[in-house]
Amino acid sequence: MSGEITIWGRLSSCNVQKALWALEELALPYARIDLGGDFGGLDDPAYRAMNPHGRVPTIKDGDVVVWESDAVVRYLCATYGVGTLWPEDPAERALADQWMTWGTVGMMPDWIALFWRLVRTPPERRDAKAIARHHAASVANFELLDRHLAGRRFVAGDAPTMADMPFGMMMYRWYEMEIERPDTPNVDAYYGALLERPAYRKAVCIPYGDLVGKQSF
Ligand SMILES: N[C@@H](CCC(=O)N[C@@H](CS)C(=O)NCC(=O)O)C(=O)O
């Protein structure tokens, strides 16, 4: 642990946004270094020495280096958010953890595939069948989330936890993309609650115009 955390990663990266939201939500002092995308730098030996996969985000907190956005979120919440973003009670933490994991491994793959095939692919190269498949799977996932959110303001209860990081990260682009969205009043209310949070707006609500039609990274 140190006075200031460093995070490497471009603002337009959804995985960087997840980590940035945790930093902002926890009101931690940090310095961000642009990396990846048009900024390059992923193959720099010094960066690879920290993160052998050459992807963003990576954080450094004193001597501690962490990569993989969910690992970053868990590290930050466990270190600086015990009792808030990191529920103290093991059963409550397991509830948050299971949804967090499902958000990333169950929901994100179709969501990100839809974003790539629709937003990051120029119209002439789009595959309508694949778009329909990822859209249908995403709709089913958002409907499942909608059922879970009935009676809950956030994913693991009345206040935000680490469980919200992957879902919140997906929410902004889900509502911004030019797609048909299902009737999900609980998800709508959830997104409204997220938008009330300055930390969320600063870290996640980043226009993605520079990514449109860009398949190079
Ligand atoms: N599973 C990793 C994925 C990391 C990843 O693929 N990051 C993307 C950005 S979202 C990246 O580094 N892309 C290359 C680039 O930005 O140039 C995580 O969650 O951190």
The ligand as an ORCA input file, in Angstrom:
! r2SCAN-3c Opt
* xyz 0 1
  N      -9.465    -10.239    -19.049
  C      -8.663     -9.045    -19.132
  C      -8.841     -8.456    -20.514
  C      -7.866     -7.321    -20.744
  C      -7.997     -6.785    -22.168
  O      -8.212     -7.555    -23.125
  N      -7.894     -5.458    -22.294
  C      -8.017     -4.850    -23.594
  C      -8.749     -3.511    -23.484
  S     -10.431     -3.735    -22.884
  C      -6.648     -4.568    -24.181
  O      -5.649     -4.502    -23.481
  N      -6.630     -4.403    -25.506
  C      -5.465     -4.021    -26.231
  C      -5.362     -2.530    -26.385
  O      -6.050     -1.780    -25.689
  O      -4.537     -2.121    -27.218
  C      -9.109     -8.063    -18.029
  O     -10.260     -8.143    -17.595
  O      -8.297     -7.240    -17.592
*
